[in-house]
Amino acid sequence: MTTARTGATIRYTTMRLGIFIGCFVLVAGLVQVGVLPKGLGDSNFVWVLLLAIVISAPLSFVLLRKQREAMSEQLIDRVDGAKAKLQASRSQEDSTVQ
């Protein structure tokens, strides 16, 4: 069960990184071909990086909705498990003190 929990986070992160890298390569190619303007002076890398971030963010939001929801459920399960352990620990401490 731990593997399934960890898998949702790893899958989402990997897919998000893949979308960013794809956007970065696409933007860099378009800048090199001349379709998109180059940055000012030596800022070409920063320009390409920022443009790739701006493009990949909404793409990730739309395309990775299912993976984000799976990761959210994973996090909710972890928080609920931690709360249950904390409550059990408190109950055990209370019964020991009385």
Secondary structure in CASP SS format (residue, H / E / C, confidence):
PFRMAT SS
TARGET T0000
AUTHOR 0000-0000-0000
METHOD secondary structure of the structure
MODEL  1
M C 1.00
T H 1.00
T H 1.00
A H 1.00
R H 1.00
T H 1.00
G H 1.00
A H 1.00
T H 1.00
I H 1.00
R H 1.00
Y H 1.00
T H 1.00
T H 1.00
M H 1.00
R H 1.00
L H 1.00
G H 1.00
I H 1.00
F H 1.00
I H 1.00
G H 1.00
C H 1.00
F H 1.00
V H 1.00
L H 1.00
V H 1.00
A H 1.00
G H 1.00
L H 1.00
V H 1.00
Q H 1.00
V H 1.00
G C 1.00
V C 1.00
L C 1.00
P C 1.00
K C 1.00
G C 1.00
L C 1.00
G C 1.00
D C 1.00
S C 1.00
N H 1.00
F H 1.00
V H 1.00
W H 1.00
V H 1.00
L H 1.00
L H 1.00
L H 1.00
A H 1.00
I H 1.00
V H 1.00
I H 1.00
S H 1.00
A H 1.00
P H 1.00
L H 1.00
S H 1.00
F H 1.00
V H 1.00
L H 1.00
L C 1.00
R H 1.00
K H 1.00
Q H 1.00
R H 1.00
E H 1.00
A H 1.00
M H 1.00
S H 1.00
E H 1.00
Q H 1.00
L H 1.00
I H 1.00
D H 1.00
R H 1.00
V H 1.00
D H 1.00
G H 1.00
A H 1.00
K H 1.00
A H 1.00
K H 1.00
L H 1.00
Q H 1.00
A H 1.00
S H 1.00
R H 1.00
S H 1.00
Q H 1.00
E H 1.00
D H 1.00
S H 1.00
T H 1.00
V H 1.00
Q C 1.00
END
